[in-house]
Amino acid sequence: MKYEIIEKYIDRLISETKPEAPIWNIENIRLGKSPAWNYIDGCMMTSLYSIYKLGGDKKYLDFIDKFVDYYVFEDGAIRGYKLETYNLDNLNEGRILFDLYRETGKEKYFKAIKLLYTQIERQPRTEYGNFWHKEIYPNQVWLDGIYMSEVFYTRYAAEVGNGDFSEIIRQFESIYQNMYDREKRLYYHGWDCSKQAFWADKQTGLSKNFWLRSIGWYTVGLIDVLSYLPESAEKEKKTLGEIFKNTIEGLEQYIDPQTNMFWQVVDKIGKKGNYAETSGSSMISYAMMKGARLGYIDKRYAKVGESVFNGICNKYLKETDGKLNLGGICLVAGLGPESNRRRDGSYEYYISEPIVENDAKGTGPFVMAYTEIKQL
């Protein structure tokens, strides 16, 4: 396909967006939420900054600065951010603050970094040392949380802190040891270390299925942390590099030969109700190409990742009424809380969540994968 249309699509997204009303935050639009700091916008900011760094077009940097400036106040306080919820999702957008502080010199961005790091310091931890996913999910580890927290944490340790990455590495190792099914070579979405949650297996504490996007978050978390670790962190790079290699090699067998994509419930290709899903496929495509480029996996994975990306474009990037739209995106999925027993981790649950177009949980990773396509 002609990749130029992807940049046309990106330009459409930013031209139709105001900081207080991004068109890619479908959850907020549907629920009528007030503008607040969130991981969904963070996905787009990260992807747009990558486009800027590759091509140098300042319109992207100007857009990111204008967008984030709306959410960060002069004293470093963040619009809608509540530390006391201990929500790992809220750390994700923090990674763009490092770039904006370096690019603009605005002190408020550095103050906001320090505020978010306060959450890292105070975040409740399980007995195994992993962060709770949120205050409302005690003792629960979700794959999503690794991407949300550890990339920010790594950047802080490398660029502001004392270069101690030991806790970060332990959290990845704990997930690999406790949430990875070595027979299927896939990760379960959630793990309740207390084994009390209604969705958790009473013997293992694990959830029931392998949800694609959660595995995608974890995979991107691995390669992004690897990319931010300094050269001096040789031991840490070796440990994470091995986990990343095993993760990618295990995932390859689940590529659907018909679509070249991964499916919403990864190991159940073709089962009634299941479908090829855009966001998780984009994440793994990105991780494959970036991992091959950086030398953590065999170089052939660059082509594998490219084929997944092309599969997404062929199936879900469509023009409607003169506008490009990216479809096949699971809007949201989670586990619990107790008051929401529909979110029970069952197969039926994962295929029941809405499928939407242009949500940043899909478009952000899609654009990130596109930045790797441009470097092949």
SERO-4910 file (N, C-alpha, C, O; in steps of 0.05 Angstrom, whole numbers):
BEGIN
 pado doro    nc1    nc2    nc3   cac1   cac2   cac3    cc1    cc2    cc3    oc1    oc2    oc3
  Met    A     17    -24      0      0      0      0     17     25      0     41     24      6
  Lys    A      6     47     -6     20     73     -6     19     84     22     -3     93     31
  Tyr    A     42     84     36     42     93     64     37    123     68     31    132     90
  Glu    A     38    138     46     33    167     49      5    172     61      1    193     74
  Ile    A    -14    154     55    -41    160     66    -41    158     96    -60    170    109
  Ile    A    -22    145    108    -21    143    138    -15    171    149    -27    179    169
  Glu    A      3    186    136      9    213    146    -15    231    142    -20    249    158
  Lys    A    -30    226    121    -55    241    117    -74    235    139    -88    253    149
  Tyr    A    -75    210    148    -93    202    170    -84    215    196   -101    225    211
  Ile    A    -58    215    201    -47    228    226    -54    257    226    -63    268    247
  Asp    A    -50    271    203    -56    299    202    -86    305    207    -93    325    219
  Arg    A   -102    287    197   -131    291    202   -137    289    232   -153    305    242
  Leu    A   -125    270    246   -130    267    275   -122    293    290   -137    301    308
  Ile    A    -99    304    284    -91    327    299   -106    353    290   -110    370    307
  Ser    A   -113    354    265   -127    378    256   -155    380    268   -166    402    270
  Glu    A   -167    357    275   -195    357    285   -195    356    316   -216    352    328
  Thr    A   -172    359    328   -170    356    358   -163    382    371   -146    397    362
  Lys    A   -177    387    393   -170    408    412   -161    394    438   -170    372    444
  Pro    A   -143    407    453   -134    394    478   -156    384    496   -154    363    508
  Glu    A   -177    400    498   -199    393    516   -219    373    503   -237    363    517
  Ala    A   -215    367    477   -234    349    463   -220    333    442   -225    338    418
  Pro    A   -202    315    449   -188    299    428   -207    279    416   -223    266    430
  Ile    A   -207    277    389   -226    260    376   -218    230    379   -234    213    373
  Trp    A   -194    225    388   -185    197    392   -192    185    419   -187    162    423
  Asn    A   -203    201    437   -210    190    463   -239    183    464   -256    197    474
  Ile    A   -245    160    452   -273    151    448   -287    146    475   -311    151    477
  Glu    A   -272    136    495   -284    132    521   -295    158    533   -318    159    542
  Asn    A   -279    178    533   -287    204    543   -311    215    528   -330    226    540
  Ile    A   -311    212    502   -333    223    485   -359    208    492   -379    221    496
  Arg    A   -357    182    494   -382    166    500   -393    171    528   -417    172    532
  Leu    A   -375    175    547   -383    178    575   -387    207    582   -396    213    604
  Gly    A   -380    226    564   -383    254    570   -365    264    593   -373    281    608
  Lys    A   -342    252    595   -323    259    617   -311    287    612   -307    295    589
  Ser    A   -305    301    634   -290    326    632   -261    320    625   -251    298    631
  Pro    A   -248    338    612   -220    333    604   -202    328    629   -204    343    648
  Ala    A   -186    308    628   -168    301    650   -145    285    639   -147    271    618
  Trp    A   -122    287    652    -98    272    646   -104    242    643   -117    231    661
  Asn    A    -95    229    622   -102    201    619    -82    187    600    -69    200    584
  Tyr    A    -82    160    602    -63    145    586    -70    144    557    -52    140    540
  Ile    A    -95    148    550   -103    146    522    -90    169    506    -79    165    484
  Asp    A    -93    193    517    -79    216    504    -49    212    504    -35    219    485
  Gly    A    -39    199    526    -10    194    527      0    177    504     22    181    494
  Cys    A    -16    157    496     -9    141    473     -4    158    448     15    153    433
  Met    A    -23    177    444    -20    193    420      4    212    422     18    217    402
  Met    A      8    224    446     31    242    448     57    228    443     74    239    429
  Thr    A     60    204    453     85    189    448     89    183    419    111    186    408
  Ser    A     67    175    405     69    168    377     75    193    360     91    191    341
  Leu    A     62    215    366     67    239    351     95    250    355    107    261    336
  Tyr    A    106    247    379    134    255    384    153    238    368    173    248    358
  Ser    A    147    213    365    164    195    349    164    203    320    185    203    307
  Ile    A    141    211    310    139    221    282    156    247    280    170    250    260
  Tyr    A    154    264    299    169    289    299    199    283    298    214    295    283
  Lys    A    208    265    316    237    259    318    248    247    292    271    252    284
  Leu    A    231    232    278    240    219    253    242    239    230    262    240    215
  Gly    A    221    256    228    220    274    205    227    303    210    234    318    192
  Gly    A    226    311    235    233    338    243    212    359    237    218    383    238
  Asp    A    188    351    230    167    370    224    157    382    250    144    369    266
  Lys    A    162    408    254    156    421    279    127    423    286    119    428    309
  Lys    A    110    419    266     81    421    271     72    400    292     54    405    307
  Tyr    A     86    377    292     80    356    311     88    364    339     73    361    358
  Leu    A    112    375    342    122    384    368    104    406    378     97    406    402
  Asp    A     97    425    361     80    447    370     53    438    379     42    447    399
  Phe    A     42    418    365     16    407    373     18    393    400      1    397    418
  Ile    A     39    377    404     43    363    430     45    383    453     33    379    474
  Asp    A     62    403    449     66    423    470     40    438    477     33    441    500
  Lys    A     25    445    456      0    459    461    -20    441    476    -34    450    494
  Phe    A    -20    416    468    -39    396    480    -32    392    510    -49    395    527
  Val    A     -7    385    515      1    379    543      1    404    560     -4    402    584
  Asp    A      8    427    549      8    452    564    -20    457    576    -21    469    598
  Tyr    A    -41    449    563    -68    452    573    -72    436    599    -88    444    616
  Tyr    A    -58    414    602    -63    396    624    -44    401    648    -49    392    670
  Val    A    -22    414    643     -2    418    664     -1    448    672      3    465    655
  Phe    A     -6    453    697     -6    480    707     22    489    715     40    473    717
  Glu    A     25    515    719     51    527    724     65    515    749     90    514    750
  Asp    A     50    507    769     62    495    793     67    465    790     76    453    809
  Gly    A     62    454    766     66    426    762     42    408    768     43    384    763
  Ala    A     21    420    779     -4    405    783    -15    397    755    -10    411    735
  Ile    A    -30    375    755    -40    364    730    -70    362    730    -82    352    749
  Arg    A    -82    373    709   -112    373    707   -124    345    710   -118    328    695
  Gly    A   -141    342    730   -155    317    734   -139    295    746   -150    273    750
  Tyr    A   -114    299    753    -97    278    764   -101    277    795   -100    297    808
  Lys    A   -106    252    805   -109    248    833    -90    226    842    -93    203    836
  Leu    A    -69    235    856    -48    216    865    -60    194    882    -52    170    880
  Glu    A    -80    200    899    -90    181    918   -105    157    906   -112    138    920
  Thr    A   -111    158    880   -123    135    867   -102    114    860   -109     91    854
  Tyr    A    -77    121    861    -55    103    854    -61     87    829    -59     62    829
  Asn    A    -68    101    809    -76     89    783    -51     89    765    -42    110    756
  Leu    A    -40     66    759    -16     64    742    -21     76    715     -2     87    703
  Asp    A    -45     75    704    -51     86    678    -42    115    676    -34    125    655
  Asn    A    -44    130    699    -39    159    698     -9    165    696     -2    189    692
  Leu    A      8    145    698     37    150    694     45    150    665     66    161    658
  Asn    A     29    138    648     37    134    620     43    160    606     63    163    593
  Glu    A     24    179    608     28    205    594     52    220    605     62    238    592
  Gly    A     62    212    629     85    226    640    110    223    624    128    240    627
  Arg    A    112    203    608    137    199    593    142    222    573    165    228    567
  Ile    A    120    234    562    124    255    543    135    281    557    146    298    543
  Leu    A    131    283    583    141    306    597    171    309    596    182    331    595
  Phe    A    185    286    596    215    287    593    223    300    567    241    317    566
  Asp    A    209    293    546    215    303    519    208    333    517    223    349    507
  Leu    A    184    340    528    175    368    527    193    386    543    199    408    535
  Tyr    A    202    376    566    219    393    583    246    398    569    256    420    569
  Arg    A    256    378    556    281    381    541    277    399    516    295    416    510
  Glu    A    255    397    503    250    412    478    243    441    484    251    459    469
  Thr    A    227    446    506    217    473    511    230    487    534    229    512    536
  Gly    A    241    472    553    253    484    577    232    494    597    239    507    616
  Lys    A    207    487    593    186    496    612    188    482    639    186    457    640
  Glu    A    193    497    660    198    484    686    173    469    696    176    450    711
  Lys    A    150    477    687    126    464    697    125    434    689    114    418    703
  Tyr    A    138    428    666    139    400    658    156    384    677    149    361    683
  Phe    A    178    395    686    195    381    705    181    378    732    184    357    745
  Lys    A    167    398    740    152    396    765    131    374    764    126    360    783
  Ala    A    118    372    741     98    351    737    111    323    738    100    304    748
  Ile    A    135    321    726    150    295    728    154    288    757    150    265    765
  Lys    A    163    307    773    167    302    802    142    293    816    142    276    833
  Leu    A    120    306    809     94    299    821     87    270    814     80    254    832
  Leu    A     90    262    789     83    234    782    102    214    794     95    192    801
  Tyr    A    128    222    798    146    204    811    139    199    841    145    178    852
  Thr    A    125    219    852    116    215    880     97    191    881     97    176    900
  Gln    A     81    187    860     64    163    859     80    138    858     73    118    871
  Ile    A    102    137    842    119    114    841    129    107    870    129     84    878
  Glu    A    137    127    884    148    123    911    127    112    930    134     95    947
  Arg    A    102    121    927     81    113    946     63     91    936     47     81    952
  Gln    A     66     82    911     48     62    900     48     37    917     69     26    923
  Pro    A     24     27    925     24      2    940     36    -21    923     33    -22    898
  Arg    A     49    -39    937     62    -62    923     52    -88    935     45    -90    958
  Thr    A     53   -109    918     46   -136    927     69   -147    943     90   -135    945
  Glu    A     64   -170    955     86   -184    970    109   -192    952    131   -197    961
  Tyr    A    104   -193    926    125   -200    906    140   -175    896    159   -178    881
  Gly    A    131   -152    905    144   -127    897    132   -113    873    142    -92    865
  Asn    A    110   -124    861     97   -112    838     78    -90    848     66    -92    869
  Phe    A     76    -69    831     56    -48    837     27    -59    836     21    -76    818
  Trp    A     10    -51    854    -18    -55    850    -26    -39    825    -15    -18    819
  His    A    -46    -50    810    -54    -36    786    -67     -9    792    -62     11    779
  Lys    A    -84     -9    812    -97     15    823   -104     10    852   -104    -13    861
  Glu    A   -110     31    866   -119     29    894   -144     11    896   -146     -4    915
  Ile    A   -162     13    876   -186     -3    877   -182    -32    870   -201    -48    871
  Tyr    A   -157    -39    862   -151    -67    855   -128    -77    872   -106    -82    863
  Pro    A   -134    -81    898   -112    -89    917    -99   -115    909   -112   -135    903
  Asn    A    -72   -115    910    -56   -139    905    -59   -150    877    -51   -173    871
  Gln    A    -70   -134    858    -73   -143    831    -52   -132    812    -46   -108    812
  Val    A    -40   -149    797    -21   -142    776    -34   -147    749    -43   -169    743
  Trp    A    -35   -126    732    -45   -129    705    -22   -123    686     -6   -106    691
  Leu    A    -21   -139    664      0   -134    644      1   -105    635     23    -94    631
  Asp    A    -23    -93    632    -24    -65    623     -6    -47    639      7    -28    629
  Gly    A     -6    -52    666      8    -34    684     38    -32    680     50    -12    686
  Ile    A     50    -53    668     79    -52    663     85    -30    643    104    -14    648
  Tyr    A     70    -28    621     74     -7    602     68     21    614     83     40    611
  Met    A     46     22    629     37     48    640     57     60    659     61     84    660
  Ser    A     71     43    675     88     53    697    118     51    691    133     69    697
  Glu    A    126     28    680    155     23    680    171     39    660    195     43    664
  Val    A    158     47    638    173     64    619    179     91    632    201    102    630
  Phe    A    158    103    645    162    128    659    183    124    681    202    141    684
  Tyr    A    181    103    697    199     97    719    228     95    708    246    105    721
  Thr    A    231     81    686    258     77    674    270    104    666    293    110    671
  Arg    A    253    120    653    263    146    644    271    163    668    291    178    667
  Tyr    A    255    162    689    262    178    713    288    169    725    306    185    731
  Ala    A    291    142    728    316    132    739    340    139    723    362    144    733
  Ala    A    337    138    696    359    144    678    366    173    675    389    181    673
  Glu    A    345    190    675    349    218    668    348    238    691    358    260    690
  Val    A    336    229    713    333    246    737    344    233    762    358    246    778
  Gly    A    339    208    765    345    193    790    374    184    791    392    195    778
  Asn    A    378    162    806    406    153    812    414    129    794    434    116    799
  Gly    A    397    123    774    405    101    756    400     73    768    412     54    759
  Asp    A    383     71    789    377     45    800    353     33    786    330     43    789
  Phe    A    357     12    771    335      0    756    326    -27    768    310    -42    756
  Ser    A    336    -33    792    332    -60    803    303    -67    808    294    -89    802
  Glu    A    287    -47    818    259    -53    823    244    -57    796    226    -74    795
  Ile    A    251    -42    777    238    -45    750    243    -73    739    224    -86    730
  Ile    A    267    -82    740    274   -108    730    259   -130    745    249   -149    734
  Arg    A    258   -127    772    245   -147    788    215   -150    781    204   -172    781
  Gln    A    203   -128    774    174   -129    767    170   -144    741    151   -159    738
  Phe    A    187   -139    721    185   -155    696    190   -184    702    176   -202    691
  Glu    A    211   -190    718    217   -218    724    194   -232    738    188   -255    732
  Ser    A    182   -218    757    160   -230    772    137   -237    754    124   -258    757
  Ile    A    130   -220    735    109   -225    715    116   -249    698    100   -266    692
  Tyr    A    141   -250    689    150   -273    672    148   -299    687    141   -320    676
  Gln    A    155   -298    713    155   -322    729    127   -331    737    122   -355    739
  Asn    A    109   -312    740     83   -319    752     59   -317    733     38   -330    738
  Met    A     61   -302    711     39   -298    693     42   -310    665     24   -308    648
  Tyr    A     65   -322    660     72   -333    634     65   -362    633     75   -378    650
  Asp    A     49   -371    614     43   -399    610     64   -410    591     64   -404    568
  Arg    A     81   -427    602    104   -437    586     97   -457    565    112   -462    547
  Glu    A     73   -468    567     64   -487    547     53   -471    523     60   -477    500
  Lys    A     35   -452    528     24   -436    507     41   -413    499     38   -401    477
  Arg    A     60   -406    516     79   -383    511     64   -357    509     69   -340    491
  Leu    A     45   -353    526     29   -329    528     26   -320    557     29   -336    575
  Tyr    A     20   -295    561     16   -283    588    -14   -280    594    -30   -271    577
  Tyr    A    -22   -287    618    -49   -282    627    -52   -252    632    -33   -238    639
  His    A    -76   -242    629    -82   -213    632    -76   -204    660    -63   -183    664
  Gly    A    -87   -218    680    -85   -209    708    -76   -230    727    -78   -254    722
  Trp    A    -66   -221    750    -56   -239    772    -63   -226    798    -53   -204    805
  Asp    A    -81   -239    813    -87   -229    840    -70   -245    860    -75   -269    864
  Cys    A    -50   -232    871    -31   -246    889    -45   -256    914    -35   -275    926
  Ser    A    -67   -244    921    -82   -253    945   -102   -275    939   -113   -288    957
  Lys    A   -107   -279    913   -126   -300    903   -154   -296    913   -170   -315    917
  Gln    A   -161   -271    918   -187   -264    929   -207   -254    908   -231   -256    912
  Ala    A   -197   -242    886   -215   -230    866   -233   -252    854   -225   -275    851
  Phe    A   -258   -244    847   -277   -263    837   -269   -275    810   -277   -297    804
  Trp    A   -252   -261    795   -243   -271    769   -218   -288    771   -210   -300    751
  Ala    A   -206   -290    794   -180   -303    797   -182   -333    803   -199   -341    819
  Asp    A   -165   -349    791   -163   -377    798   -155   -380    827   -136   -367    836
  Lys    A   -169   -397    842   -164   -398    871   -137   -411    878   -127   -409    900
  Gln    A   -125   -426    858    -99   -438    863    -76   -420    854    -56   -418    868
  Thr    A    -79   -407    831    -57   -392    820    -61   -361    823    -41   -346    822
  Gly    A    -86   -352    826    -91   -324    826    -93   -312    798    -97   -287    795
  Leu    A    -90   -328    777    -89   -318    750   -117   -315    738   -136   -329    746
  Ser    A   -120   -296    719   -145   -294    704   -147   -317    684   -128   -333    681
  Lys    A   -169   -318    669   -175   -342    654   -164   -342    625   -160   -364    614
  Asn    A   -158   -319    614   -152   -319    585   -128   -301    578   -117   -287    595
  Phe    A   -121   -302    552    -99   -287    542   -110   -264    525   -117   -268    501
  Trp    A   -112   -240    536   -123   -217    522   -101   -203    506    -81   -196    517
  Leu    A   -106   -200    480    -85   -190    462    -73   -163    471    -49   -161    474
  Arg    A    -90   -143    476    -79   -117    482    -62   -116    507    -42   -102    508
  Ser    A    -69   -132    527    -53   -132    551    -25   -144    545     -5   -134    555
  Ile    A    -24   -164    528      2   -175    520     17   -155    503     41   -153    505
  Gly    A      2   -140    487     15   -119    471     27    -98    488     50    -89    484
  Trp    A     13    -89    509     24    -68    527     50    -79    540     70    -65    540
  Tyr    A     49   -103    549     72   -115    563     96   -117    543    119   -110    551
  Thr    A     91   -125    519    112   -128    499    125   -101    492    149    -99    490
  Val    A    108    -81    488    118    -54    483    133    -43    507    153    -30    505
  Gly    A    122    -49    531    136    -41    555    164    -52    556    183    -38    564
  Leu    A    167    -77    549    194    -90    549    213    -75    530    235    -67    538
  Ile    A    205    -71    505    223    -60    485    228    -30    491    250    -20    486
  Asp    A    208    -16    500    213     12    506    231     16    530    248     34    530
  Val    A    228      0    551    246      1    574    274     -6    565    293      8    572
  Leu    A    277    -27    549    303    -34    538    316    -10    523    340     -6    525
  Ser    A    300      5    508    311     27    493    319     50    510    336     67    501
  Tyr    A    309     52    534    316     75    552    337     68    572    348     85    585
  Leu    A    343     42    576    364     34    594    391     43    583    396     40    559
  Pro    A    408     55    599    434     64    589    452     41    583    448     18    593
  Glu    A    473     45    566    491     24    559    505     12    583    512    -12    583
  Ser    A    508     27    605    520     17    629    504     -4    643    514    -19    660
  Ala    A    478     -6    637    460    -25    650    461    -52    635    440    -62    626
  Glu    A    485    -63    633    488    -87    617    473   -111    628    459   -125    613
  Lys    A    474   -115    654    460   -138    666    430   -136    663    417   -155    656
  Glu    A    420   -112    667    391   -107    664    382   -112    635    361   -124    630
  Lys    A    398   -102    616    391   -106    588    391   -135    580    374   -144    565
  Lys    A    410   -150    591    411   -179    585    387   -193    596    375   -210    582
  Thr    A    379   -187    621    356   -200    633    330   -194    617    316   -213    610
  Leu    A    325   -169    612    301   -161    598    302   -170    569    281   -178    557
  Gly    A    325   -170    557    328   -178    529    320   -208    526    308   -215    505
  Glu    A    327   -224    544    320   -253    543    290   -256    546    278   -272    531
  Ile    A    278   -242    564    249   -243    568    235   -234    543    216   -246    533
  Phe    A    244   -212    531    232   -201    507    234   -221    484    215   -226    469
  Lys    A    258   -233    480    262   -252    459    243   -276    462    230   -284    442
  Asn    A    241   -287    486    223   -309    490    194   -301    485    178   -317    475
  Thr    A    187   -277    493    159   -267    489    152   -266    460    131   -275    451
  Ile    A    170   -253    444    164   -250    415    164   -277    401    146   -282    385
  Glu    A    183   -294    407    184   -320    394    158   -336    401    149   -351    383
  Gly    A    148   -334    425    124   -348    432     99   -337    418     81   -352    412
  Leu    A     99   -311    413     76   -298    400     74   -304    371     52   -305    360
  Glu    A     96   -309    358     96   -312    329     77   -333    319     64   -330    298
  Gln    A     74   -355    334     57   -377    326     27   -370    325     11   -384    313
  Tyr    A     20   -347    337     -8   -339    338    -16   -319    317    -38   -307    317
  Ile    A      1   -314    298     -6   -296    275    -25   -311    257    -20   -334    248
  Asp    A    -48   -299    252    -68   -312    234    -59   -310    205    -54   -288    195
  Pro    A    -55   -332    192    -45   -332    164    -64   -318    144    -55   -310    122
  Gln    A    -89   -316    151   -108   -303    133   -107   -273    134   -108   -260    113
  Thr    A   -104   -262    158   -103   -233    161    -76   -221    166    -71   -197    164
  Asn    A    -57   -239    174    -30   -231    184    -32   -214    210    -14   -199    216
  Met    A    -54   -217    225    -58   -203    250    -60   -223    273    -62   -247    269
  Phe    A    -61   -211    297    -67   -226    321    -97   -222    328   -109   -202    320
  Trp    A   -108   -241    343   -136   -240    350   -141   -231    379   -123   -234    396
  Gln    A   -164   -220    384   -172   -209    410   -166   -228    433   -153   -220    452
  Val    A   -175   -253    431   -167   -274    450   -147   -290    435   -154   -305    416
  Val    A   -121   -288    442    -99   -294    424    -99   -323    414    -93   -328    391
  Asp    A   -105   -342    432   -101   -370    425   -127   -383    414   -128   -407    411
  Lys    A   -147   -366    407   -172   -377    398   -179   -365    370   -201   -355    366
  Ile    A   -161   -367    352   -165   -357    324   -188   -372    311   -189   -396    311
  Gly    A   -207   -356    301   -229   -368    286   -253   -376    303   -274   -383    292
  Lys    A   -250   -375    329   -273   -382    346   -295   -362    343   -289   -338    340
  Lys    A   -320   -371    345   -343   -353    341   -341   -329    360   -337   -331    384
  Gly    A   -344   -305    348   -343   -280    363   -316   -268    365   -314   -243    369
  Asn    A   -295   -283    361   -268   -273    363   -262   -258    337   -275   -262    317
  Tyr    A   -241   -240    337   -235   -224    314   -206   -215    314   -194   -213    335
  Ala    A   -196   -209    291   -169   -197    288   -171   -168    299   -188   -152    290
  Glu    A   -154   -162    318   -156   -136    333   -132   -118    327   -110   -127    326
  Thr    A   -139    -93    324   -119    -73    314    -99    -64    335    -75    -64    329
  Ser    A   -108    -57    359    -89    -45    378    -67    -64    386    -43    -56    385
  Gly    A    -74    -88    394    -54   -107    403    -36   -116    380    -12   -119    383
  Ser    A    -47   -119    356    -31   -125    333    -11   -103    326     12   -109    319
  Ser    A    -20    -78    329     -2    -55    324     21    -55    345     44    -50    337
  Met    A     15    -61    369     35    -61    390     57    -82    385     81    -77    387
  Ile    A     47   -106    378     67   -128    374     82   -123    348    106   -129    347
  Ser    A     69   -112    328     83   -105    303    106    -85    309    128    -88    300
  Tyr    A     99    -64    324    119    -44    333    142    -57    348    165    -52    342
  Ala    A    135    -74    367    156    -86    384    174   -104    368    198   -105    372
  Met    A    162   -119    349    179   -136    331    198   -120    315    222   -126    314
  Met    A    189    -99    302    206    -83    285    227    -68    301    251    -67    293
  Lys    A    219    -57    323    238    -42    340    259    -61    352    283    -56    353
  Gly    A    249    -84    362    267   -104    374    287   -114    354    311   -118    361
  Ala    A    279   -118    329    298   -127    308    318   -105    302    341   -110    298
  Arg    A    308    -81    300    325    -58    294    347    -54    316    370    -47    309
  Leu    A    339    -58    341    358    -54    363    375    -79    369    393    -78    386
  Gly    A    369   -101    355    386   -125    358    378   -143    381    394   -161    388
  Tyr    A    354   -141    392    346   -159    414    333   -184    404    332   -204    418
  Ile    A    324   -185    379    313   -209    367    324   -211    338    336   -192    328
  Asp    A    320   -234    326    330   -239    299    320   -218    280    297   -209    282
  Lys    A    336   -210    261    329   -188    242    305   -196    225    292   -178    214
  Arg    A    299   -221    222    276   -229    205    250   -219    217    230   -217    203
  Tyr    A    250   -213    243    225   -203    256    217   -175    246    195   -167    249
  Ala    A    236   -161    233    229   -135    221    208   -140    199    189   -125    196
  Lys    A    212   -161    183    193   -168    162    167   -180    173    146   -175    162
  Val    A    170   -195    195    145   -206    207    128   -183    218    104   -182    213
  Gly    A    141   -164    231    126   -141    242    114   -124    219     92   -114    222
  Glu    A    129   -122    197    119   -107    174     94   -120    163     75   -107    155
  Ser    A     94   -147    162     71   -161    150     47   -158    168     24   -157    158
  Val    A     51   -157    195     29   -152    213     17   -124    208     -7   -121    207
  Phe    A     35   -105    205     26    -77    200     10    -75    175    -11    -63    174
  Asn    A     20    -88    154      6    -88    128    -21   -102    130    -40    -94    117
  Gly    A    -22   -123    147    -48   -136    152    -68   -118    164    -92   -118    157
  Ile    A    -59   -101    183    -77    -82    196    -87    -62    175   -111    -56    173
  Cys    A    -69    -51    159    -76    -32    139    -97    -43    119   -116    -30    112
  Asn    A    -92    -67    110   -109    -80     90   -137    -85    101   -157    -83     87
  Lys    A   -138    -93    126   -164   -100    137   -180    -77    149   -204    -76    146
  Tyr    A   -166    -58    161   -180    -38    178   -176     -9    171   -190      8    182
  Leu    A   -156     -2    154   -153     26    147   -169     32    122   -161     25    100
  Lys    A   -192     45    126   -211     49    104   -218     78    101   -217     94    120
  Glu    A   -226     85     77   -236    113     72   -266    112     71   -278     97     56
  Thr    A   -278    130     87   -307    132     88   -315    162     86   -305    178    102
  Asp    A   -331    169     67   -340    197     62   -315    215     60   -315    237     70
  Gly    A   -295    205     47   -271    222     42   -252    223     65   -232    238     64
  Lys    A   -257    209     87   -240    209    111   -229    181    116   -244    162    115
  Leu    A   -203    180    123   -191    155    131   -199    148    160   -199    166    177
  Asn    A   -205    123    165   -211    114    192   -197     87    197   -195     71    179
  Leu    A   -189     84    222   -176     59    230   -195     44    248   -202     53    270
  Gly    A   -204     20    240   -224      5    255   -211    -19    269   -187    -22    270
  Gly    A   -229    -37    280   -220    -61    292   -207    -58    319   -192    -75    328
  Ile    A   -214    -36    333   -201    -30    359   -220    -37    382   -242    -26    384
  Cys    A   -212    -55    399   -227    -60    424   -227    -35    441   -206    -24    447
  Leu    A   -251    -25    448   -252      1    463   -238     -1    490   -221     16    496
  Val    A   -245    -21    506   -234    -24    533   -239    -52    543   -258    -64    535
  Ala    A   -222    -62    560   -227    -87    574   -212    -87    600   -191    -75    602
  Gly    A   -224   -100    621   -211   -100    647   -221   -124    663   -235   -141    653
  Leu    A   -213   -124    688   -221   -146    706   -233   -134    732   -219   -121    747
  Gly    A   -259   -138    735   -272   -126    758   -275    -96    755   -274    -86    733
  Pro    A   -279    -82    778   -278    -90    806   -302   -107    814   -318   -116    798
  Glu    A   -304   -112    840   -325   -129    851   -353   -120    842   -371   -136    839
  Ser    A   -356    -93    839   -382    -82    832   -388    -86    802   -410    -79    793
  Asn    A   -369    -96    787   -373   -100    758   -365   -129    750   -344   -133    738
  Arg    A   -382   -148    757   -375   -176    753   -378   -185    724   -370   -207    717
  Arg    A   -388   -167    707   -388   -174    678   -359   -177    668   -354   -193    650
  Arg    A   -341   -162    680   -313   -162    672   -298   -185    686   -281   -181    704
  Asp    A   -305   -209    679   -296   -233    693   -272   -248    680   -264   -269    690
  Gly    A   -262   -237    658   -239   -250    645   -246   -274    628   -229   -288    618
  Ser    A   -272   -279    624   -281   -301    608   -278   -294    578   -275   -271    571
  Tyr    A   -278   -315    561   -277   -311    532   -300   -293    524   -297   -275    508
  Glu    A   -324   -300    534   -348   -285    527   -346   -256    534   -356   -239    520
  Tyr    A   -333   -250    556   -330   -222    564   -312   -207    544   -320   -186    534
  Tyr    A   -289   -218    537   -271   -204    520   -282   -198    492   -276   -177    480
  Ile    A   -299   -216    482   -310   -211    455   -335   -194    457   -347   -187    436
  Ser    A   -344   -186    481   -369   -171    484   -364   -141    484   -382   -125    481
  Glu    A   -339   -132    489   -333   -104    491   -335    -91    464   -330   -103    443
  Pro    A   -343    -65    463   -347    -51    437   -322    -50    420   -299    -49    430
  Ile    A   -326    -52    394   -304    -49    374   -308    -22    360   -330    -16    350
  Val    A   -288     -5    360   -291     23    351   -270     30    331   -251     15    325
  Glu    A   -273     54    320   -253     66    302   -238     89    316   -250    103    332
  Asn    A   -213     92    309   -197    117    314   -192    122    344   -184    144    351
  Asp    A   -196    103    361   -189    107    389   -159    105    392   -146     88    379
  Ala    A   -147    122    409   -118    124    411   -105     99    422    -80     96    418
  Lys    A   -120     82    435   -107     57    444   -100     39    420    -84     21    422
  Gly    A   -113     45    397   -105     32    372    -89     50    354    -69     42    343
  Thr    A    -97     76    351    -84     94    333    -55    101    342    -37    103    326
  Gly    A    -52    104    369    -25    110    379     -5     88    372     15     94    360
  Pro    A    -11     63    380      8     42    373     10     38    342     32     30    333
  Phe    A    -11     43    327     -9     41    298     11     61    287     27     55    270
  Val    A     10     86    298     29    106    289     57     99    298     77    103    283
  Met    A     60     87    322     86     79    331     98     57    312    121     58    305
  Ala    A     80     39    305     89     18    286     97     31    259    117     22    246
  Tyr    A     83     51    251     89     66    226    117     79    227    132     79    208
  Thr    A    125     89    251    151    100    254    173     79    250    195     85    240
  Glu    A    167     55    257    186     33    252    186     25    223    208     19    212
  Ile    A    163     25    210    162     20    181    180     39    167    195     31    148
  Lys    A    181     64    174    197     85    161    227     80    165    243     92    152
  Gln    A    234     63    185    262     59    190    272     31    180    295     24    184
  Leu    A    255     17    166    263     -9    155    283     -5    132    293    -25    121
***
